[in-house]
Amino acid sequence: MEVGELQISSFEQQFKKREVLHFPEGGVTVVDVAPRVLTDKTPVLLAPGWSENYNSYRKTLAVGFKKGKRVLTVGYPVRGEKILTDGEYPKEELRKAKLLLGVLEKKGIEKVDVIAHSEGAINSLIAALLKPEQFRNIVLDKPAGLIGKDSKIALTGRFIKLLLQEAIARPISLTDPTSSIRAATRTARYIVENFHRVLREMDALSSGDITEMMTKLSEQGIKFSIISGVDDPLFPVNRQIRNMRQSNRVLPIKGYYSVIGGHNELSINADQDAALAFNALDDLRNLKTPP
């Protein structure tokens, strides 16, 4: 679908017009929205968090649409084909990275900005490492891989704490895709249908470290900002800061935003958190590169 075709219809019409693209790694569903007047010709790729999909980020996409952005996001296949890896990257994250790159190629997109939520930080950075020329600026929202050494047991405990927190914080209405019941149903279904994959993803989430990836990509000219939630039990901001301080390298970030809220504010309270993410991309775009 061309940008011109997107711009002739409303946000709701574009959001409902989903494409299924097929790759060796599986079929991926794509939502691609753009307003009539673009404030930036570079599209924004929204890399979903664990078990999330385009429905989770409907309000997030609407915020980008209102801000004059063309925004794409995906729903990953329930089951994917096996892919070979040399062990440098976790298998499931590499698969998602290749799907993201496949979407960009099929859509004819030469360069993107990225908003990566949670697990999306890992696979989108892998995608950028595979093809750095296709990426401009990246905002990591409550990213995985930035709190240092972890374990699956500790991660599971914090995830349960997150579910309890969001049982109160999420909307009640069943028509809202971010409601507690719909989110819990989506997560439970994902676990049941992808149990062995979930175990591998938990390994990646608990052992992943994105600091070296960010450093390598910064050397390619890609700029970063990070958004952290002070009430995020899954990837606590105090552990992020401690890990960054203890790291032997200085993280190449241009902006660090510590905001009130939990792990999924990007989708739940999009008017605030998603607006911040898109504004952070604008700030990175407007930064002058030193001579």
C-alpha positions, -999 to 999 in steps of 0.1 A, spaced: 0 0 0 14 34 -10 14 64 13 -10 82 -10 -35 54 -6 -33 57 32 -39 94 32 -73 93 15 -90 76 44 -96 83 81 -75 68 109 -102 43 118 -104 31 82 -67 28 79 -64 10 112 -89 -16 101 -72 -22 68 -46 -47 79 -21 -65 56 -7 -99 61 28 -103 47 45 -136 44 82 -143 50 103 -174 57 100 -165 94 62 -166 92 33 -144 83 31 -110 100 1 -86 102 8 -50 95 -11 -19 104 1 12 86 -15 46 92 -7 81 78 -25 115 79 -31 136 48 -3 161 58 29 146 71 51 166 95 80 142 88 86 121 57 104 94 77 79 68 90 78 56 126 81 18 133 65 8 166 81 -24 178 56 -41 202 63 -54 236 61 -90 246 27 -106 237 14 -73 224 1 -65 190 -14 -37 169 -46 -37 189 -26 -30 221 -13 2 205 -44 16 188 -44 47 209 -6 51 204 -10 50 167 -38 76 169 -15 99 188 12 96 160 -15 101 134 -26 134 150 10 145 152 14 141 114 33 108 115 31 78 93 32 49 119 35 12 113 33 -16 138 29 -54 136 13 -85 150 37 -114 150 27 -148 138 15 -174 164 39 -199 149 69 -192 127 93 -211 106 126 -221 120 155 -199 112 192 -206 114 214 -185 137 251 -184 145 242 -179 182 251 -142 182 215 -132 188 186 -151 207 167 -171 181 132 -156 188 145 -121 188 164 -126 156 132 -140 140 112 -109 150 141 -86 138 140 -103 104 102 -99 103 106 -62 110 131 -58 82 109 -79 59 80 -55 65 102 -25 57 114 -41 25 79 -52 14 65 -17 21 93 0 2 105 20 33 141 30 30 146 45 65 126 47 97 125 61 132 116 36 159 96 36 191 104 3 208 85 -9 238 98 -34 263 109 -66 244 107 -46 212 139 -29 222 159 -61 218 145 -72 184 144 -37 169 181 -31 179 190 -65 163 172 -54 132 191 -21 132 224 -39 136 216 -61 106 207 -31 85 218 2 102 213 22 70 176 18 74 174 34 108 176 70 119 166 76 155 153 52 182 133 59 213 133 30 238 102 29 260 106 9 292 131 -13 274 142 -48 282 179 -54 284 189 -24 305 188 -36 341 218 -59 342 219 -96 351 185 -112 358 168 -146 360 136 -161 347 123 -166 382 129 -130 391 114 -118 359 83 -140 364 79 -126 399 81 -90 387 57 -98 358 31 -111 383 36 -79 403 30 -60 371 -3 -79 365 -15 -71 400 -6 -34 395 -24 -32 362 -55 -49 374 -63 -16 390 -45 8 365 -59 -5 333 -94 6 319 -124 -15 328 -144 -12 296 -142 -44 274 -143 -22 243 -109 -8 252 -81 -31 238 -59 -20 268 -85 -32 294 -75 -56 321 -96 -84 309 -85 -81 272 -49 -77 281 -50 -107 305 -68 -128 278 -43 -118 252 -13 -127 274 -28 -160 285 -36 -170 249 -1 -161 239 14 -183 266 -8 -213 258 -3 -211 220 35 -204 222 46 -221 254 81 -233 242 87 -200 224 77 -181 256 104 -200 275 130 -189 249 117 -153 250 120 -153 288 157 -163 284 162 -134 260 144 -109 283 162 -120 314 197 -123 299 196 -97 272 219 -66 274 213 -39 249 241 -15 260 266 -29 236 241 -29 207 233 8 214 270 16 214 276 -1 181 246 16 165 256 50 179 288 46 160 267 42 129 251 76 135 218 64 151 206 85 181 188 72 212 165 83 239 151 63 268 117 66 286 115 49 320 85 45 343 92 53 380 64 28 389 75 1 364 79 -32 384 91 -52 354 122 -32 345 126 -9 376 141 25 369 165 23 399 180 -9 384 184 8 350 202 37 365 224 15 387 233 -7 357 242 23 336 264 37 363 282 4 369 287 -2 331 322 3 319 309 23 290 290 56 288 256 48 271 251 69 239 218 84 248 207 119 240 177 120 263 166 101 294 130 106 305 119 92 339 82 96 341 53 88 364 36 55 355 41 18 350 53 -5 322 26 -1 296 18 36 298 27 39 261 -6 21 252 -27 27 283 -22 64 287 -12 72 251 -22 109 253 7 115 277 33 87 272 29 81 235 30 119 229 63 120 249 77 92 227 69 110 195 82 143 208 114 126 219 118 114 183 113 150 171 140 162 196 164 136 182 157 146 147 163 183 155 197 176 172 225 190 151 253 165 144 286 179 155 311 186 127 
